């Protein structure tokens, strides 16, 4: 008769007992057969031990085949929806640096000199552009989620606020081309002053912390953050 294998808590002990009773019934039947065959006592004991061992092995394999064994799967899966939600973040700023530069130029003339001095204000934003991530940027290593992020970069190269730019001193006539050259000089000076290794490391550290918090919030407990071209 087929036993009820429902998962009701009050039947769990009964189901285990039925399995043991089946094993005992098999052994008893084999003993009766051996006695009927007229085996000696010592041969009966040896044969019985072999039968019991084989029956136990068979019983455990049968239970495992029926899905009664317990296994643990620690593999973590990152779904395409989760990957796409992160990609849609786009640019993520991790450090902003405000700078102010006084740039001047002097043109020595035959009769008189011309001089132009202007003050430029800018804010440089360092971060990562998640739209640049490749197809395999996030992987799982056993129970750890490994995210390979793009390198820290300057998110916007037009960082000078031209609306705030003003002349500090101006004498003589200057063309738009002259002012453009002064703008480029200010642009390069801000890059040199702000895009330092220390600031890049600071932005990278902030990115590692905030991205770890993001993945933790998505349900991933163990996270390792790496950057393209650099592993920490």
Rosetta blueprint (number, residue, H / E / L):
1 X L
2 X L
3 X L
4 X L
5 X L
6 X L
7 X L
8 X L
9 X H
10 X H
11 X H
12 X H
13 X H
14 X H
15 X H
16 X H
17 X H
18 X H
19 X H
20 X H
21 X H
22 X H
23 X H
24 X H
25 X H
26 X H
27 X H
28 X H
29 X H
30 X H
31 X H
32 X H
33 X H
34 X H
35 X H
36 X H
37 X L
38 X L
39 X L
40 X L
41 X H
42 X H
43 X H
44 X H
45 X H
46 X H
47 X H
48 X H
49 X H
50 X H
51 X H
52 X H
53 X H
54 X H
55 X H
56 X H
57 X H
58 X H
59 X H
60 X H
61 X H
62 X H
63 X H
64 X H
65 X H
66 X L
67 X L
68 X L
69 X L
70 X L
71 X L
72 X L
73 X L
74 X L
75 X L
76 X L
77 X L
78 X L
79 X L
80 X H
81 X H
82 X H
83 X H
84 X H
85 X H
86 X H
87 X H
88 X L
89 X L
90 X L
91 X E
92 X E
93 X E
94 X E
95 X E
96 X E
97 X E
98 X E
99 X E
100 X E
101 X E
102 X E
103 X E
104 X E
105 X E
106 X E
107 X E
108 X L
109 X L
110 X L
111 X L
112 X L
113 X L
114 X E
115 X E
116 X E
117 X E
118 X E
119 X E
120 X E
121 X E
122 X E
123 X E
124 X E
125 X E
126 X E
127 X E
128 X E
129 X E
130 X H
131 X H
132 X H
133 X L
134 X L
135 X L
136 X L
137 X L
138 X E
139 X E
140 X E
141 X E
142 X L
143 X L
144 X E
145 X E
146 X E
147 X E
148 X E
149 X E
150 X L
151 X L
152 X L
153 X E
154 X E
155 X L
156 X L
157 X L
158 X L
159 X L
160 X E
161 X L
162 X L
163 X L
164 X L
165 X L
166 X E
167 X E
168 X E
169 X E
170 X E
171 X E
172 X L
173 X L
174 X L
175 X L
176 X H
177 X H
178 X H
179 X H
180 X H
181 X H
182 X H
183 X H
184 X H
185 X H
186 X H
187 X H
188 X H
189 X H
190 X H
191 X H
192 X H
193 X H
194 X H
195 X L
196 X L
197 X H
198 X H
199 X H
200 X H
201 X H
202 X H
203 X H
204 X H
205 X H
206 X H
207 X H
208 X H
209 X H
210 X H
211 X H
212 X H
213 X H
214 X H
215 X H
216 X H
217 X H
218 X L
219 X L
220 X L
221 X L
222 X L
223 X E
224 X E
225 X E
226 X E
227 X E
228 X L
229 X L
230 X E
231 X L
232 X L
